[in-house]
Amino acid sequence: MKKPDQLDTVLEVAALRRDNALQTLGAAQRELQAAEQQMAQLQEYVKDSQTRWTARASSEAISVTLLQHQQQFLGRIDQAIDFQRGHLQRLETHVQYCQQQLVQAERALASLNKYTERRQTEWQRQADRAEQKQTDEMAANQHRQQAANHPWKPTP
């Protein structure tokens, strides 16, 4: 009896899918982390800019034009922060999707492994039965042969 190995290719494909899902998740998490760092930098820049502006405004007279430029600049920074928030939300959604894909790929691989294990166990059980049958037949033949050749064989 031949050992079952028809599912080896299917298992390899499932393992590759799981590995790819894991790599995709890692890349998505790194991208999210970079975007979070960028958001933190933007927020820190706004905080530092406001601190500098407040210090400057309290120490010297500021023209209306300079004040307008500062407000426009802070408005652009706020737009960048709003854009970054949206980007972060999209990335978080993508990370969650990647996590779901990984879970599905791991479940599929685990199911295939379990099925293969059951098939292997059944194959081994059948092989053991066949071997036991062959051993029993050899023992029975050997016993018949010894009984036929035994000198104290009772005559019928």
Helices and strands as residue ranges (DSSP letters): H 8-59, H 64-149
